[in-house]
Amino acid sequence: MRRALNTNQPFWDFIIPEGEPRDDKRISELRAATMRHWPDALKEVVRVLPGTGATLERLKSAGIRLAIYTGSGGESLPPLREAGLLELFEVIVTGNDVARRKPDPQGIVRCLAELGQRPEDAAYIGDSCIDVGASLGAGVMSIAVLTGAGDSASLSVAGADRIAAHVGAIPELVDLEQGSRA
C-alpha cells in the first residue's frame, strides 16, 4: 500500500503474484472484494492523529481557511466528524468530486476556487509523494507529514517544500501572521 501511495503505480501490480492473470476481469473481482471489506477496515484502523484537533484550532484561530481534498470517496472522513473536527473545514472535495486522481492537482485547484484563494497563498498538507505531486501541480506550498505513506527521503525527492515530523509541527511551518494561507 505504501508503495502504491508513493508511486501512483496501480495497487494491483503489487498484490497479484507473478504468473497470475492481471486482466480487467481479475482486477474487477479483486476491487469488488476489497470494497466489501473496506468500510470495516477503515473503522478498525483509521483514527485522528494525536494533536490534530489542537493543530487545526491553532491554524483556524490564526485566520487560516481550511479545506480537505481526499482521494477517498469520503470514507476517510467519519473519524474527523466523530472527533468534532469536520466542521472546521469550509470546503471538502473527495475523489468522487473530481475526474482525475492525485497526483493530478484537480482537487486542490477546486478547493482553491471554492475558497477564492490564490495558489501562492495556500498550502496542501499530505503524507505521500502523490500528495506532494498534486501540491506542486497546483502551485501551492507542499507540506508533507511523516505520519503516513511517505518517509523523509522519498518526500524530499518528490519536492516537498516543508516536512513535519508530526501534525503538531505544522503551524511552525506556515506563516501564521499571514493568516490568508488556505
ROGUPA-746594 format. One line per field, with one value per residue (C-alpha): x, y, z. Coordinates in steps of 0.001 Angstrom, whole numbers, padded with zeros to 6 digits, always signed. Layout:
N
u <- c(X_...)
v <- c(Y_...)
w <- c(Z_...)
END
This chain:
182
u <- c(+000000_+002827_+004495_+001276_+000602_+004075_+004466_+000912_+001547_-001598_-002042_-002892_+000601_+001941_-000530_-001207_+001502_+003839_+002372_-001233_-003586_-003694_-006645_-009530_-011880_-009474_-008801_-012527_-013166_-010360_-011598_-015152_-013891_-011724_-014594_-016807_-014259_-013070_-015644_-014907_-011156_-011342_-013382_-010783_-007607_-008344_-008021_-007493_-003835_-002996_-002615_-004783_-007565_-005192_-003318_-006480_-007781_-004474_-004493_-008143_-007652_-004781_-007236_-006196_-009079_-009215_-010289_-009956_-009089_-009033_-008621_-011120_-014805_-015406_-014819_-011896_-013993_-016023_-013183_-012936_-016714_-016734_-013945_-015948_-013280_-015015_-016884_-013568_-013294_-015056_-014668_-014486_-013597_-013385_-012225_-015858_-015860_-013001_-012377_-008639_-006943_-003809_-001128_-003302_-003962_-007653_-008947_-006627_-007484_-011168_-010614_-008769_-011574_-014263_-012274_-011438_-007731_-004702_-002226_+000657_-001360_-002122_-000547_-001564_-000714_-000308_+001675_+002570_+004593_+001421_+000172_+003412_+002976_-000585_+000610_+003341_+000962_-001497_+001259_+000695_+003207_+003636_+003803_+004459_+003861_+005698_+002535_+001603_+002891_+005932_+009274_+011536_+013787_+011003_+009042_+012164_+012907_+009256_+009795_+008028_+008601_+008440_+008372_+006744_+007694_+004170_+000877_+001660_+004651_+002572_+001795_+005521_+005904_+003355_+003303_+000530_+000902_-000103_-003473_-004672_-002923_-005542)
v <- c(+000000_+002389_+001786_+002369_+005629_+006928_+005889_+006115_+002665_+000519_-001282_-004487_-004583_-005277_-007834_-010109_-012782_-013221_-015572_-014886_-013224_-009413_-008868_-006431_-009189_-010332_-006776_-006020_-009086_-008094_-004499_-005662_-007987_-005200_-002715_-005174_-005173_-001566_+000137_-002254_-001977_+001828_+001753_-000518_+001353_+004986_+007323_+011037_+011501_+012915_+016681_+017094_+018977_+021417_+021982_+022659_+025013_+026891_+027292_+028350_+030873_+032396_+033091_+030235_+028846_+025066_+022675_+018935_+017185_+013445_+010856_+008680_+008840_+010259_+007028_+008634_+011480_+009809_+009912_+013694_+014006_+011864_+013999_+017175_+018436_+018211_+021465_+023368_+022837_+025232_+023035_+019264_+017683_+013892_+011567_+011341_+015076_+015050_+013388_+012851_+011415_+012642_+013474_+015487_+018786_+018994_+018502_+021117_+023552_+023016_+023712_+026920_+028038_+027336_+029201_+032046_+031610_+032082_+029166_+031295_+031970_+028328_+025102_+021479_+019064_+015399_+012318_+010746_+011512_+011792_+014450_+016353_+015965_+017285_+020262_+021133_+020767_+023172_+025685_+025617_+025100_+021391_+020387_+016691_+014994_+011845_+010119_+008041_+006571_+008756_+008890_+011942_+010773_+009997_+013140_+015268_+013742_+014306_+018028_+018795_+022404_+021509_+018253_+017968_+015153_+015150_+017010_+019353_+020762_+022060_+025540_+026233_+025594_+028155_+031896_+032231_+036003_+035974_+034456_+034077_+030832_+028136)
w <- c(+000000_+000925_-002432_-004374_-002498_-003196_-006818_-008173_-009609_-009563_-006248_-008085_-009602_-006113_-004813_-007777_-007661_-010599_-013171_-012129_-014616_-014435_-016725_-016225_-015051_-012311_-011151_-011129_-008933_-006546_-006388_-005581_-002835_-001392_-001377_+000527_+003359_+003063_+005344_+008230_+007669_+007780_+011001_+012550_+011604_+010698_+013665_+014120_+014966_+018396_+018213_+015105_+016873_+018577_+015310_+013322_+016019_+016048_+012273_+012249_+015062_+013068_+010242_+008012_+005994_+005887_+003152_+002613_-000606_-000121_-002826_-000982_-001776_+001683_+003585_+005405_+006874_+009686_+012255_+011763_+012111_+015272_+016757_+016026_+013631_+010260_+010938_+010913_+007146_+004776_+001699_+001311_-002026_-002379_-005107_-006218_-006987_-009497_-012843_-012301_-009222_-007484_-008386_-010769_-008965_-009942_-006366_-004881_-007670_-006929_-003217_-004078_-006380_-003779_-001126_-003502_-002722_-004938_-005126_-003846_-000675_+000026_+001245_+000910_+003687_+002835_+003730_+000396_-002700_-004760_-002332_-002925_-006693_-006527_-004444_-006903_-009835_-008188_-007414_-003653_-000859_-000177_+003473_+003988_+007334_+008383_+009567_+006556_+003352_+002758_+004531_+004705_+001870_-000608_+000285_-000122_-003520_-004522_-003874_-000584_+000445_+004141_+006100_+009528_+011866_+013339_+012972_+015866_+013975_+011052_+012466_+012747_+009014_+007837_+008341_+010934_+010812_+007140_+008056_+004471_+003640_+002975)
END
